[in-house]
Amino acid sequence: MKTRHGKIARLPHDVREELNVRLERSEPSPPLLAWLNALPVVREFVQREFGGEPVSKHNLSRWRLGGFQDWLTRRDFFADARNADDSVSKREEGREKVLADQAATVLAARYAGLIGRWDGECTRDFEARARVLNGLCRGVAELQREAHKASRDNFALETLREKQETEDSSPSPSQCVAVSRSDKIVVKGC
């Protein structure tokens, strides 16, 4: 995800959050700018960083096309992920794997929706949404890798325990050792 450096992107998080909510409600620019530039924290910020030049209509327009679109995409993604979490069984074992897989499914659906609405033009809106999805994709892929690795490790250890239980004489710990190496469980001495 692209880090934004514009005037609005540098405002405090709670101010940006309130601005995004107001943009989502389709509040017109003049009242939004009046509200934003009247906030003491904004006045202090623009005085310190921009010689007192207030947030302009141009700044707001750029935020609407960039930061606000990022916010919408992240909000929708996390709402979908929470909904997916509600449908997961309350069984704790393997929960991380299921959640990571569901997040990947939600992300794939978001990509499909973006591409399905795409008219072939690389507009700023399309590029902004694609960047956000790409950033989320990296995080979800890492979650999946870790969750699947843990699941494989647990499966290998459980299989080892079952094997030990079925043998007539269980080997002592010095005879059978399970060692985790990267993505594999290596069993020595059994």
Phi and psi in degrees as GROMACS dihedral restraints (atoms count N, CA, C in turn):
[ dihedral_restraints ]
;  ai    aj    ak    al  type     phi  dphi    fc
    3     4     5     6     1   -72.5    20    10
    4     5     6     7     1   134.0    20    10
    6     7     8     9     1   -82.3    20    10
    7     8     9    10     1   129.5    20    10
    9    10    11    12     1   -94.1    20    10
   10    11    12    13     1   144.6    20    10
   12    13    14    15     1  -125.5    20    10
   13    14    15    16     1     6.0    20    10
   15    16    17    18     1   -68.4    20    10
   16    17    18    19     1   177.2    20    10
   18    19    20    21     1   -59.6    20    10
   19    20    21    22     1   -47.8    20    10
   21    22    23    24     1   -70.6    20    10
   22    23    24    25     1   -36.7    20    10
   24    25    26    27     1   -61.8    20    10
   25    26    27    28     1   -24.3    20    10
   27    28    29    30     1   -91.8    20    10
   28    29    30    31     1    -2.5    20    10
   30    31    32    33     1   -71.8    20    10
   31    32    33    34     1   162.0    20    10
   33    34    35    36     1   -59.1    20    10
   34    35    36    37     1   149.8    20    10
   36    37    38    39     1   -54.2    20    10
   37    38    39    40     1   -46.0    20    10
   39    40    41    42     1   -64.6    20    10
   40    41    42    43     1   -32.4    20    10
   42    43    44    45     1   -69.1    20    10
   43    44    45    46     1   -45.9    20    10
   45    46    47    48     1   -62.0    20    10
   46    47    48    49     1   -39.0    20    10
   48    49    50    51     1   -62.5    20    10
   49    50    51    52     1   -47.0    20    10
   51    52    53    54     1   -64.0    20    10
   52    53    54    55     1   -40.0    20    10
   54    55    56    57     1   -60.5    20    10
   55    56    57    58     1   -44.7    20    10
   57    58    59    60     1   -62.2    20    10
   58    59    60    61     1   -40.8    20    10
   60    61    62    63     1   -62.6    20    10
   61    62    63    64     1   -42.9    20    10
   63    64    65    66     1   -66.8    20    10
   64    65    66    67     1   -37.7    20    10
   66    67    68    69     1   -64.6    20    10
   67    68    69    70     1   -39.4    20    10
   69    70    71    72     1   -62.6    20    10
   70    71    72    73     1   -32.6    20    10
   72    73    74    75     1   -81.5    20    10
   73    74    75    76     1     5.6    20    10
   75    76    77    78     1    63.2    20    10
   76    77    78    79     1    35.6    20    10
   78    79    80    81     1   -65.9    20    10
   79    80    81    82     1   139.4    20    10
   81    82    83    84     1   -69.3    20    10
   82    83    84    85     1   157.1    20    10
   84    85    86    87     1   -59.6    20    10
   85    86    87    88     1   -47.7    20    10
   87    88    89    90     1   -57.2    20    10
   88    89    90    91     1   -47.8    20    10
   90    91    92    93     1   -67.1    20    10
   91    92    93    94     1   -33.2    20    10
   93    94    95    96     1   -63.2    20    10
   94    95    96    97     1   -46.3    20    10
   96    97    98    99     1   -64.8    20    10
   97    98    99   100     1   -39.8    20    10
   99   100   101   102     1   -61.6    20    10
  100   101   102   103     1   -45.9    20    10
  102   103   104   105     1   -61.8    20    10
  103   104   105   106     1   -49.8    20    10
  105   106   107   108     1   -62.3    20    10
  106   107   108   109     1   -48.0    20    10
  108   109   110   111     1   -73.4    20    10
  109   110   111   112     1   -13.5    20    10
  111   112   113   114     1   -86.2    20    10
  112   113   114   115     1   -15.0    20    10
  114   115   116   117     1   -67.2    20    10
  115   116   117   118     1   130.1    20    10
  117   118   119   120     1   -56.2    20    10
  118   119   120   121     1   -39.8    20    10
  120   121   122   123     1   -65.8    20    10
  121   122   123   124     1   -33.8    20    10
  123   124   125   126     1   -73.8    20    10
  124   125   126   127     1   -44.4    20    10
  126   127   128   129     1   -58.6    20    10
  127   128   129   130     1   -44.4    20    10
  129   130   131   132     1   -63.7    20    10
  130   131   132   133     1   -43.0    20    10
  132   133   134   135     1   -62.8    20    10
  133   134   135   136     1   -50.7    20    10
  135   136   137   138     1   -67.8    20    10
  136   137   138   139     1   -30.4    20    10
  138   139   140   141     1   -65.4    20    10
  139   140   141   142     1   -45.9    20    10
  141   142   143   144     1   -71.3    20    10
  142   143   144   145     1   -43.1    20    10
  144   145   146   147     1   -96.9    20    10
  145   146   147   148     1   -26.2    20    10
  147   148   149   150     1  -131.5    20    10
  148   149   150   151     1    26.0    20    10
  150   151   152   153     1    59.2    20    10
  151   152   153   154     1    28.8    20    10
  153   154   155   156     1    84.3    20    10
  154   155   156   157     1     1.1    20    10
  156   157   158   159     1   -69.4    20    10
  157   158   159   160     1   117.1    20    10
  159   160   161   162     1   -68.8    20    10
  160   161   162   163     1   167.8    20    10
  162   163   164   165     1   -64.4    20    10
  163   164   165   166     1   128.3    20    10
  165   166   167   168     1  -100.5    20    10
  166   167   168   169     1   171.7    20    10
  168   169   170   171     1   -61.3    20    10
  169   170   171   172     1   -37.4    20    10
  171   172   173   174     1   -63.2    20    10
  172   173   174   175     1   -44.8    20    10
  174   175   176   177     1   -58.8    20    10
  175   176   177   178     1   -43.9    20    10
  177   178   179   180     1   -65.7    20    10
  178   179   180   181     1   -40.9    20    10
  180   181   182   183     1   -62.2    20    10
  181   182   183   184     1   -44.1    20    10
  183   184   185   186     1   -64.9    20    10
  184   185   186   187     1   -38.9    20    10
  186   187   188   189     1   -64.1    20    10
  187   188   189   190     1   -41.5    20    10
  189   190   191   192     1   -57.8    20    10
  190   191   192   193     1   -38.3    20    10
  192   193   194   195     1   -84.1    20    10
  193   194   195   196     1   -18.1    20    10
  195   196   197   198     1  -117.8    20    10
  196   197   198   199     1   -83.1    20    10
  198   199   200   201     1   -58.1    20    10
  199   200   201   202     1   -40.6    20    10
  201   202   203   204     1   -65.3    20    10
  202   203   204   205     1   -40.4    20    10
  204   205   206   207     1   -65.2    20    10
  205   206   207   208     1   -39.4    20    10
  207   208   209   210     1   -59.3    20    10
  208   209   210   211     1   -45.3    20    10
  210   211   212   213     1   -61.1    20    10
  211   212   213   214     1   -46.0    20    10
  213   214   215   216     1   -60.3    20    10
  214   215   216   217     1   -45.0    20    10
  216   217   218   219     1   -64.0    20    10
  217   218   219   220     1   -46.3    20    10
  219   220   221   222     1   -63.0    20    10
  220   221   222   223     1   -43.6    20    10
  222   223   224   225     1   -60.9    20    10
  223   224   225   226     1   -46.7    20    10
  225   226   227   228     1   -64.6    20    10
  226   227   228   229     1   -41.2    20    10
  228   229   230   231     1   -61.4    20    10
  229   230   231   232     1   -48.2    20    10
  231   232   233   234     1   -68.8    20    10
  232   233   234   235     1   -32.3    20    10
  234   235   236   237     1   -64.7    20    10
  235   236   237   238     1   -43.1    20    10
  237   238   239   240     1   -63.9    20    10
  238   239   240   241     1   -40.3    20    10
  240   241   242   243     1   -64.7    20    10
  241   242   243   244     1   -39.7    20    10
  243   244   245   246     1   -64.1    20    10
  244   245   246   247     1   -41.0    20    10
  246   247   248   249     1   -63.2    20    10
  247   248   249   250     1   -38.9    20    10
  249   250   251   252     1   -65.6    20    10
  250   251   252   253     1   -38.3    20    10
  252   253   254   255     1   -61.7    20    10
  253   254   255   256     1   -36.8    20    10
  255   256   257   258     1   -62.9    20    10
  256   257   258   259     1   -28.4    20    10
  258   259   260   261     1   -86.8    20    10
  259   260   261   262     1    -7.6    20    10
  261   262   263   264     1   -75.0    20    10
  262   263   264   265     1   140.6    20    10
  264   265   266   267     1   -64.2    20    10
  265   266   267   268     1   158.3    20    10
  267   268   269   270     1   -79.2    20    10
  268   269   270   271     1     4.0    20    10
  270   271   272   273     1   -64.6    20    10
  271   272   273   274     1   125.2    20    10
  273   274   275   276     1   -78.3    20    10
  274   275   276   277     1   -37.3    20    10
  276   277   278   279     1   -65.9    20    10
  277   278   279   280     1   126.6    20    10
  279   280   281   282     1    82.3    20    10
  280   281   282   283     1     1.6    20    10
  282   283   284   285     1   -59.8    20    10
  283   284   285   286     1   -41.8    20    10
  285   286   287   288     1   -61.4    20    10
  286   287   288   289     1   -41.3    20    10
  288   289   290   291     1   -63.7    20    10
  289   290   291   292     1   -45.1    20    10
  291   292   293   294     1   -63.0    20    10
  292   293   294   295     1   -44.5    20    10
  294   295   296   297     1   -64.7    20    10
  295   296   297   298     1   -42.0    20    10
  297   298   299   300     1   -63.5    20    10
  298   299   300   301     1   -41.3    20    10
  300   301   302   303     1   -65.9    20    10
  301   302   303   304     1   -39.0    20    10
  303   304   305   306     1   -68.2    20    10
  304   305   306   307     1   -38.1    20    10
  306   307   308   309     1   -62.2    20    10
  307   308   309   310     1   -39.7    20    10
  309   310   311   312     1   -64.9    20    10
  310   311   312   313     1   -38.0    20    10
  312   313   314   315     1   -65.7    20    10
  313   314   315   316     1   -43.2    20    10
  315   316   317   318     1   -62.4    20    10
  316   317   318   319     1   -42.9    20    10
  318   319   320   321     1   -63.5    20    10
  319   320   321   322     1   -42.3    20    10
  321   322   323   324     1   -61.2    20    10
  322   323   324   325     1   -39.7    20    10
  324   325   326   327     1   -64.9    20    10
  325   326   327   328     1   -37.8    20    10
  327   328   329   330     1   -63.4    20    10
  328   329   330   331     1   -44.5    20    10
  330   331   332   333     1   -59.9    20    10
  331   332   333   334     1   -46.0    20    10
  333   334   335   336     1   -60.2    20    10
  334   335   336   337     1   -41.9    20    10
  336   337   338   339     1   -63.6    20    10
  337   338   339   340     1   -42.7    20    10
  339   340   341   342     1   -62.9    20    10
  340   341   342   343     1   -46.7    20    10
  342   343   344   345     1   -70.5    20    10
  343   344   345   346     1   -35.2    20    10
  345   346   347   348     1   -63.4    20    10
  346   347   348   349     1   -31.3    20    10
  348   349   350   351     1   -90.4    20    10
  349   350   351   352     1    -5.7    20    10
  351   352   353   354     1   -74.5    20    10
  352   353   354   355     1   132.1    20    10
  354   355   356   357     1   -97.8    20    10
  355   356   357   358     1     9.0    20    10
  357   358   359   360     1    94.7    20    10
  358   359   360   361     1   -12.2    20    10
  360   361   362   363     1   -87.7    20    10
  361   362   363   364     1   136.2    20    10
  363   364   365   366     1   -90.8    20    10
  364   365   366   367     1    79.3    20    10
  366   367   368   369     1   -80.7    20    10
  367   368   369   370     1   167.3    20    10
  369   370   371   372     1   -60.6    20    10
  370   371   372   373     1   -41.0    20    10
  372   373   374   375     1   -62.1    20    10
  373   374   375   376     1   -46.8    20    10
  375   376   377   378     1   -61.2    20    10
  376   377   378   379     1   -47.6    20    10
  378   379   380   381     1   -62.2    20    10
  379   380   381   382     1   -40.2    20    10
  381   382   383   384     1   -64.0    20    10
  382   383   384   385     1   -46.2    20    10
  384   385   386   387     1   -65.8    20    10
  385   386   387   388     1   -39.8    20    10
  387   388   389   390     1   -64.0    20    10
  388   389   390   391     1   -39.4    20    10
  390   391   392   393     1   -62.3    20    10
  391   392   393   394     1   -44.1    20    10
  393   394   395   396     1   -62.8    20    10
  394   395   396   397     1   -46.2    20    10
  396   397   398   399     1   -62.4    20    10
  397   398   399   400     1   -39.2    20    10
  399   400   401   402     1   -62.1    20    10
  400   401   402   403     1   -41.7    20    10
  402   403   404   405     1   -63.7    20    10
  403   404   405   406     1   -43.4    20    10
  405   406   407   408     1   -64.5    20    10
  406   407   408   409     1   -36.8    20    10
  408   409   410   411     1   -60.0    20    10
  409   410   411   412     1   -42.4    20    10
  411   412   413   414     1   -60.6    20    10
  412   413   414   415     1   -44.2    20    10
  414   415   416   417     1   -65.5    20    10
  415   416   417   418     1   -42.3    20    10
  417   418   419   420     1   -66.8    20    10
  418   419   420   421     1   -39.4    20    10
  420   421   422   423     1   -61.4    20    10
  421   422   423   424     1   -40.7    20    10
  423   424   425   426     1   -64.7    20    10
  424   425   426   427     1   -43.0    20    10
  426   427   428   429     1   -59.3    20    10
  427   428   429   430     1   -44.0    20    10
  429   430   431   432     1   -62.2    20    10
  430   431   432   433     1   -45.3    20    10
  432   433   434   435     1   -57.0    20    10
  433   434   435   436     1   -48.4    20    10
  435   436   437   438     1   -65.5    20    10
  436   437   438   439     1   -43.3    20    10
  438   439   440   441     1   -65.7    20    10
  439   440   441   442     1   -41.6    20    10
  441   442   443   444     1   -69.9    20    10
  442   443   444   445     1   -36.2    20    10
  444   445   446   447     1   -62.7    20    10
  445   446   447   448     1   -46.4    20    10
  447   448   449   450     1   -61.3    20    10
  448   449   450   451     1   -39.7    20    10
  450   451   452   453     1   -64.5    20    10
  451   452   453   454     1   -42.8    20    10
  453   454   455   456     1   -63.3    20    10
  454   455   456   457     1   -44.2    20    10
  456   457   458   459     1   -60.7    20    10
  457   458   459   460     1   -45.0    20    10
  459   460   461   462     1   -62.5    20    10
  460   461   462   463     1   -41.1    20    10
  462   463   464   465     1   -63.2    20    10
  463   464   465   466     1   -44.3    20    10
  465   466   467   468     1   -63.5    20    10
  466   467   468   469     1   -42.3    20    10
  468   469   470   471     1   -66.3    20    10
  469   470   471   472     1   -40.0    20    10
  471   472   473   474     1   -64.9    20    10
  472   473   474   475     1   -41.5    20    10
  474   475   476   477     1   -61.8    20    10
  475   476   477   478     1   -41.4    20    10
  477   478   479   480     1   -62.7    20    10
  478   479   480   481     1   -43.5    20    10
  480   481   482   483     1   -62.1    20    10
  481   482   483   484     1   -44.1    20    10
  483   484   485   486     1   -62.4    20    10
  484   485   486   487     1   -39.9    20    10
  486   487   488   489     1   -63.2    20    10
  487   488   489   490     1   -42.7    20    10
  489   490   491   492     1   -64.6    20    10
  490   491   492   493     1   -38.9    20    10
  492   493   494   495     1   -67.5    20    10
  493   494   495   496     1   -30.7    20    10
  495   496   497   498     1   -84.0    20    10
  496   497   498   499     1   -18.1    20    10
  498   499   500   501     1   -74.3    20    10
  499   500   501   502     1   148.0    20    10
  501   502   503   504     1   -59.9    20    10
  502   503   504   505     1   -49.7    20    10
  504   505   506   507     1  -119.5    20    10
  505   506   507   508     1   116.5    20    10
  507   508   509   510     1   -67.8    20    10
  508   509   510   511     1   133.9    20    10
  510   511   512   513     1   -66.9    20    10
  511   512   513   514     1   149.7    20    10
  513   514   515   516     1   -74.0    20    10
  514   515   516   517     1   161.9    20    10
  516   517   518   519     1   -55.3    20    10
  517   518   519   520     1   -29.5    20    10
  519   520   521   522     1   -74.8    20    10
  520   521   522   523     1   -20.3    20    10
  522   523   524   525     1   -87.0    20    10
  523   524   525   526     1   -27.6    20    10
  525   526   527   528     1  -135.3    20    10
  526   527   528   529     1   117.5    20    10
  528   529   530   531     1  -129.2    20    10
  529   530   531   532     1   132.3    20    10
  531   532   533   534     1  -102.4    20    10
  532   533   534   535     1   124.0    20    10
  534   535   536   537     1  -120.8    20    10
  535   536   537   538     1   126.8    20    10
  537   538   539   540     1   -87.6    20    10
  538   539   540   541     1   121.4    20    10
  540   541   542   543     1  -125.5    20    10
  541   542   543   544     1   114.4    20    10
  543   544   545   546     1    48.1    20    10
  544   545   546   547     1  -108.8    20    10
  546   547   548   549     1  -100.8    20    10
  547   548   549   550     1     8.3    20    10
  549   550   551   552     1  -127.7    20    10
  550   551   552   553     1   151.2    20    10
  552   553   554   555     1  -101.3    20    10
  553   554   555   556     1   123.4    20    10
  555   556   557   558     1  -105.5    20    10
  556   557   558   559     1   126.1    20    10
  558   559   560   561     1  -104.1    20    10
  559   560   561   562     1   124.8    20    10
  561   562   563   564     1  -118.0    20    10
  562   563   564   565     1   141.5    20    10
  564   565   566   567     1    81.6    20    10
  565   566   567   568     1    10.1    20    10
